[in-house]
Amino acid sequence: MSGFGAVILGCAGPVLSDEEISLFSGTRPFGFILFDRNLRNADQIRALCDELRAAAGHDAPIFIDQEGGRVQRLRPPLARSWAPPLEDAGSEDAERRFYVRGRLIAQELRALGIDGNCVPTLDIARPNTHPVLQNRCYGADRDSVIRNGRALVAGCRDGGVLPVMKHMPGHGRGTLDSHLDLPRVSTPKSVLSNEDFATFAAFADLPLGMSAHLVFEDIDPRPATLSPVMMRLIRDEIGFDGLLMTDDISMQALSGSVAERGRAAQDAGCDVILHCNGDLSEMRELCETVGVMDTAAQRRAERSLAARTAPRPVDIDGLRAEADAFFVQDLRPDPA
């Protein structure tokens, strides 16, 4: 078997163009990611997933950002709406809520042909965490994030969906939106290791992770995604030996052309480059620049695909009723 292209790509619309099919067939991307522009109805989404896999020439994983709350690509009637994760994190039954969330979302994704979800978000929410991220987090301290993240991962995997933990090695101290700017964190490494990095270390066994576009000034002046020093920290200190993808390489936290960013991330130690906006010319240049996975990345990629499993049987109607009850409970007034 030839190696996978070292990319996860988006596409421009709800069906593939001839140019996209040609690119994907020639480059054999490891996987794909879907956004609002790709989603119309259930039959169309299933057909698009089939098209993508046929073009890539293998059973490519297809990812989506279905966190619940603001970051939720699928919405009613295609999928249930959820509260932002941080709103559930303080509940007495938080772990159960996160499990149910993960399991029901997985059920909805698998029914559409999607088998990867870019969750859990393991960044620790802090008072100054940028609003683009804050309520997407699973707690305001390390132990809460670990408990709730583990519950959500269990739900994903029981539902046959591959989780992608993000944003390694921790984005919660970022006070800027990395879609637009490059956040910088001045916290000492000793504190980061005990809190932010330790959270991800508790998930080092997961098959897939996503890097963060921010600078840890006490460790290296380069953004983590482009930093060999930070990649070694993820591998050695955090202990993660799964497939490491970049966050979207077109985000404006990074400088240079998309292809230059992709090569720099690959040279730093990222296994696969995530490109989300569906721009055909950017994808062509990126694919040409980063080529196929090296031996270590290919090994991790194959291992991550082997981690895909069929959903475990469950009383889905019972879980849906349980999720409905969470919502009703949250609407109850506080006792006088």
VEXDREN-2710 file (C-alpha; in Angstrom, 1 decimal):
% VEXDREN-2710
k/r/px/py/pz
1/MET/0.0/0.0/0.0
2/SER/1.3/3.4/-0.9
3/GLY/1.6/6.0/1.9
4/PHE/-1.1/8.5/2.7
5/GLY/-0.8/12.1/1.7
6/ALA/0.3/14.0/4.8
7/VAL/-2.8/16.2/4.7
8/ILE/-6.4/16.3/6.0
9/LEU/-8.4/18.5/3.5
10/GLY/-11.7/20.3/3.2
11/CYS/-13.7/20.7/0.1
12/ALA/-15.6/23.7/-1.3
13/GLY/-19.2/22.6/-1.3
14/PRO/-21.8/19.9/-0.9
15/VAL/-20.5/17.9/-3.9
16/LEU/-17.0/17.4/-5.3
17/SER/-15.8/19.2/-8.4
18/ASP/-13.9/17.3/-11.1
19/GLU/-10.8/19.3/-10.0
20/GLU/-11.2/18.2/-6.4
21/ILE/-11.6/14.6/-7.4
22/SER/-8.5/14.8/-9.5
23/LEU/-6.5/16.3/-6.6
24/PHE/-7.7/13.8/-4.0
25/SER/-7.1/10.9/-6.4
26/GLY/-3.6/12.0/-7.1
27/THR/-2.5/12.8/-3.5
28/ARG/-4.4/10.2/-1.4
29/PRO/-5.1/12.4/1.6
30/PHE/-5.1/10.7/5.0
31/GLY/-8.5/12.2/5.7
32/PHE/-11.1/15.0/5.2
33/ILE/-13.0/17.5/7.3
34/LEU/-16.5/18.9/6.8
35/PHE/-17.9/22.4/7.5
36/ASP/-21.2/24.2/7.2
37/ARG/-20.7/24.8/3.5
38/ASN/-20.6/21.0/2.9
39/LEU/-23.8/20.1/4.8
40/ARG/-27.3/20.2/3.2
41/ASN/-29.2/17.1/4.2
42/ALA/-28.6/13.5/5.4
43/ASP/-28.6/11.9/1.9
44/GLN/-26.3/14.5/0.5
45/ILE/-23.8/14.2/3.4
46/ARG/-23.7/10.4/3.1
47/ALA/-23.1/10.8/-0.7
48/LEU/-20.3/13.3/-0.1
49/CYS/-18.6/11.1/2.4
50/ASP/-18.7/8.2/-0.2
51/GLU/-17.3/10.6/-2.9
52/LEU/-14.5/11.7/-0.7
53/ARG/-13.4/8.1/0.2
54/ALA/-13.7/7.0/-3.4
55/ALA/-11.6/9.9/-4.5
56/ALA/-8.9/9.2/-1.9
57/GLY/-8.8/5.5/-2.8
58/HIS/-9.0/4.3/0.8
59/ASP/-11.4/4.3/3.8
60/ALA/-10.4/7.7/4.8
61/PRO/-11.5/9.1/8.2
62/ILE/-13.9/12.0/7.8
63/PHE/-13.8/14.6/10.6
64/ILE/-16.0/17.4/11.8
65/ASP/-16.1/19.8/14.7
66/GLN/-19.2/18.8/16.6
67/GLU/-18.5/20.0/20.1
68/GLY/-21.9/21.3/21.0
69/GLY/-22.7/24.9/21.8
70/ARG/-21.3/27.5/19.4
71/VAL/-19.0/25.1/17.6
72/GLN/-21.5/22.6/16.1
73/ARG/-21.5/22.2/12.4
74/LEU/-24.5/19.9/12.4
75/ARG/-27.7/21.4/13.8
76/PRO/-31.4/20.5/13.9
77/PRO/-32.9/18.7/12.1
78/LEU/-29.7/16.9/11.3
79/ALA/-28.4/16.8/14.9
80/ARG/-29.4/17.7/18.4
81/SER/-28.4/21.1/19.8
82/TRP/-26.2/21.1/22.9
83/ALA/-25.3/23.7/25.5
84/PRO/-21.7/24.9/25.5
85/PRO/-19.5/22.3/27.2
86/LEU/-18.4/24.6/30.1
87/GLU/-22.1/25.0/31.1
88/ASP/-22.3/21.2/31.8
89/ALA/-18.9/21.1/33.5
90/GLY/-20.1/22.4/36.8
91/SER/-23.1/20.0/37.1
92/GLU/-23.1/17.4/39.8
93/ASP/-23.6/14.8/37.1
94/ALA/-21.1/16.4/34.8
95/GLU/-19.3/13.2/33.8
96/ARG/-22.6/11.5/32.9
97/ARG/-23.6/14.5/30.8
98/PHE/-20.3/14.4/28.9
99/TYR/-20.6/10.7/28.3
100/VAL/-24.1/11.1/27.0
101/ARG/-23.1/14.0/24.8
102/GLY/-20.2/12.0/23.3
103/ARG/-22.3/8.9/22.7
104/LEU/-25.3/10.7/21.1
105/ILE/-23.1/12.9/18.9
106/ALA/-21.3/9.8/17.8
107/GLN/-24.5/8.1/16.9
108/GLU/-25.6/11.1/14.7
109/LEU/-22.2/11.3/13.0
110/ARG/-22.0/7.6/12.1
111/ALA/-25.5/7.7/10.6
112/LEU/-24.1/10.3/8.2
113/GLY/-20.9/8.5/7.3
114/ILE/-18.7/10.7/9.5
115/ASP/-16.3/8.8/11.8
116/GLY/-14.1/11.4/13.5
117/ASN/-14.9/14.3/15.8
118/CYS/-12.4/17.0/16.8
119/VAL/-13.1/16.6/20.5
120/PRO/-12.3/16.6/23.4
121/THR/-11.2/20.2/24.0
122/LEU/-8.8/19.8/26.8
123/ASP/-7.8/23.4/27.3
124/ILE/-8.4/24.6/30.9
125/ALA/-10.8/27.5/31.0
126/ARG/-9.5/30.5/32.9
127/PRO/-11.0/34.0/33.6
128/ASN/-8.9/35.5/30.8
129/THR/-9.2/32.7/28.2
130/HIS/-10.3/34.3/25.0
131/PRO/-14.1/34.1/24.5
132/VAL/-13.6/32.2/21.2
133/LEU/-12.5/29.2/23.3
134/GLN/-13.6/29.7/26.9
135/ASN/-17.0/28.1/27.0
136/ARG/-15.9/25.3/24.8
137/CYS/-13.7/24.0/27.6
138/TYR/-14.6/21.1/30.0
139/GLY/-13.7/22.8/33.2
140/ALA/-11.7/25.5/35.0
141/ASP/-9.1/23.1/36.6
142/ARG/-7.0/20.2/35.5
143/ASP/-8.8/17.4/37.3
144/SER/-12.3/18.5/36.1
145/VAL/-11.1/18.7/32.5
146/ILE/-9.6/15.2/32.8
147/ARG/-12.7/13.7/34.3
148/ASN/-15.1/15.2/31.8
149/GLY/-12.8/14.7/28.9
150/ARG/-12.4/11.0/29.7
151/ALA/-16.2/10.6/29.9
152/LEU/-16.7/12.3/26.5
153/VAL/-13.9/10.1/25.0
154/ALA/-15.7/7.0/26.3
155/GLY/-18.9/8.2/24.6
156/CYS/-17.2/8.8/21.3
157/ARG/-15.5/5.5/21.2
158/ASP/-18.5/3.5/22.3
159/GLY/-20.3/5.2/19.4
160/GLY/-17.6/4.2/16.9
161/VAL/-16.1/7.7/16.4
162/LEU/-12.4/8.6/16.6
163/PRO/-11.8/11.5/19.0
164/VAL/-9.1/14.1/18.3
165/MET/-7.9/15.8/21.4
166/LYS/-7.1/19.5/21.1
167/HIS/-5.3/21.9/21.4
168/MET/-2.0/20.3/22.3
169/PRO/-0.3/21.2/24.6
170/GLY/-2.9/23.6/25.9
171/HIS/-4.6/26.8/24.6
172/GLY/-6.5/27.9/27.7
173/ARG/-4.0/30.6/28.7
174/GLY/-4.3/32.2/25.2
175/THR/-5.9/35.7/25.4
176/LEU/-6.1/36.2/21.6
177/ASP/-8.1/34.4/18.9
178/SER/-5.6/32.3/17.0
179/HIS/-7.8/32.4/13.9
180/LEU/-6.7/36.0/13.7
181/ASP/-3.6/36.6/15.9
182/LEU/-0.8/34.7/17.5
183/PRO/-1.4/34.3/21.3
184/ARG/1.7/34.4/23.6
185/VAL/1.8/32.7/27.0
186/SER/4.4/33.9/29.5
187/THR/3.6/31.3/32.3
188/PRO/6.7/29.5/33.6
189/LYS/7.2/26.0/32.2
190/SER/7.0/24.5/35.7
191/VAL/3.4/25.7/36.1
192/LEU/2.5/24.6/32.6
193/SER/3.8/21.1/33.1
194/ASN/1.8/20.7/36.3
195/GLU/-1.5/22.0/34.9
196/ASP/-1.9/22.5/31.1
197/PHE/0.5/19.8/29.9
198/ALA/-0.5/17.4/32.6
199/THR/-4.0/17.4/31.4
200/PHE/-3.0/16.2/28.0
201/ALA/-0.6/13.6/29.5
202/ALA/-3.7/12.0/31.0
203/PHE/-4.9/11.4/27.4
204/ALA/-1.6/10.3/25.9
205/ASP/-3.1/6.9/25.0
206/LEU/-5.5/8.5/22.4
207/PRO/-4.9/7.8/18.8
208/LEU/-5.2/11.4/17.5
209/GLY/-4.3/14.9/18.7
210/MET/-4.3/18.4/17.3
211/SER/-1.6/21.0/17.9
212/ALA/-2.1/24.6/19.1
213/HIS/-1.1/27.8/17.3
214/LEU/0.4/29.8/20.3
215/VAL/3.8/30.6/21.7
216/PHE/5.0/29.4/25.1
217/GLU/7.6/32.1/25.7
218/ASP/9.4/30.3/28.6
219/ILE/10.1/27.3/26.2
220/ASP/10.4/28.4/22.6
221/PRO/9.7/31.6/20.6
222/ARG/8.0/29.7/17.8
223/PRO/4.3/28.8/17.7
224/ALA/3.9/25.3/19.1
225/THR/2.7/23.9/15.7
226/LEU/5.9/25.1/14.1
227/SER/8.3/24.3/17.0
228/PRO/10.5/21.2/17.1
229/VAL/11.0/22.0/20.8
230/MET/7.3/21.8/21.5
231/MET/6.8/18.7/19.4
232/ARG/9.5/17.0/21.4
233/LEU/7.7/18.1/24.6
234/ILE/4.4/16.6/23.3
235/ARG/6.2/13.3/22.4
236/ASP/8.5/13.0/25.4
237/GLU/7.0/15.0/28.4
238/ILE/3.3/14.5/27.6
239/GLY/4.1/11.0/26.2
240/PHE/1.8/11.2/23.1
241/ASP/2.7/8.8/20.3
242/GLY/-0.5/9.1/18.4
243/LEU/-1.1/10.8/15.1
244/LEU/-0.5/14.6/15.6
245/MET/-2.3/16.9/13.2
246/THR/-2.0/20.7/13.0
247/ASP/-4.8/23.0/13.8
248/ASP/-6.1/24.6/10.6
249/ILE/-2.9/25.6/8.8
250/SER/-4.6/28.6/7.2
251/MET/-5.3/30.4/10.5
252/GLN/-3.8/33.8/10.8
253/ALA/-1.8/33.0/13.9
254/LEU/0.8/31.7/11.5
255/SER/2.8/33.6/8.9
256/GLY/4.0/32.7/5.4
257/SER/2.2/31.0/2.7
258/VAL/0.0/28.0/3.5
259/ALA/2.5/25.7/1.9
260/GLU/5.4/27.2/3.8
261/ARG/3.5/26.8/7.1
262/GLY/2.7/23.2/6.2
263/ARG/6.4/22.4/5.5
264/ALA/7.5/24.1/8.7
265/ALA/4.9/22.2/10.8
266/GLN/6.0/18.9/9.1
267/ASP/9.7/19.7/9.7
268/ALA/8.9/20.5/13.4
269/GLY/7.3/17.1/13.9
270/CYS/3.6/17.2/13.0
271/ASP/2.5/14.1/11.2
272/VAL/-0.3/15.6/9.1
273/ILE/-1.3/19.1/8.0
274/LEU/-5.0/20.1/8.4
275/HIS/-6.3/22.5/5.7
276/CYS/-9.9/23.6/6.2
277/ASN/-11.0/26.3/3.8
278/GLY/-11.4/24.3/0.7
279/ASP/-9.3/26.6/-1.5
280/LEU/-8.2/24.4/-4.4
281/SER/-5.1/26.3/-5.3
282/GLU/-3.9/26.3/-1.7
283/MET/-4.6/22.6/-1.3
284/ARG/-2.6/21.8/-4.5
285/GLU/0.4/23.8/-3.4
286/LEU/0.2/22.3/0.1
287/CYS/0.0/18.7/-1.2
288/GLU/2.9/19.3/-3.5
289/THR/5.0/20.7/-0.7
290/VAL/4.4/18.2/2.1
291/GLY/4.0/15.0/0.0
292/VAL/3.4/11.7/1.7
293/MET/3.8/10.8/5.3
294/ASP/7.2/9.6/6.5
295/THR/7.5/6.1/8.0
296/ALA/6.8/7.2/11.6
297/ALA/3.7/9.2/10.6
298/GLN/2.4/6.4/8.4
299/ARG/2.8/4.0/11.3
300/ARG/0.8/6.3/13.6
301/ALA/-1.8/6.9/10.9
302/GLU/-2.4/3.2/10.3
303/ARG/-2.6/2.6/14.1
304/SER/-5.2/5.4/14.4
305/LEU/-7.3/3.8/11.7
306/ALA/-7.1/0.5/13.4
307/ALA/-8.6/2.1/16.5
308/ARG/-11.9/2.7/14.6
309/THR/-14.5/0.3/16.0
310/ALA/-18.1/-0.5/15.4
311/PRO/-20.5/1.2/17.8
312/ARG/-21.4/-0.7/20.9
313/PRO/-25.1/-1.5/21.3
314/VAL/-26.9/1.0/23.5
315/ASP/-30.5/2.1/24.3
316/ILE/-30.3/5.3/22.1
317/ASP/-33.9/6.3/23.0
318/GLY/-33.0/6.0/26.7
319/LEU/-29.9/8.2/26.2
320/ARG/-32.0/10.8/24.2
321/ALA/-34.5/10.9/27.1
322/GLU/-31.6/11.4/29.5
323/ALA/-30.3/14.3/27.5
324/ASP/-33.7/15.8/27.4
325/ALA/-33.9/15.5/31.2
326/PHE/-30.6/17.4/31.5
327/PHE/-32.1/20.3/29.6
328/VAL/-35.3/20.3/31.7
329/GLN/-33.2/20.2/34.9
330/ASP/-31.1/23.2/33.7
331/LEU/-34.3/25.2/33.2
332/ARG/-35.5/24.7/36.8
333/PRO/-35.4/27.8/38.9
334/ASP/-33.0/27.8/41.8
335/PRO/-34.7/27.0/45.1
336/ALA/-35.7/30.1/47.2
END
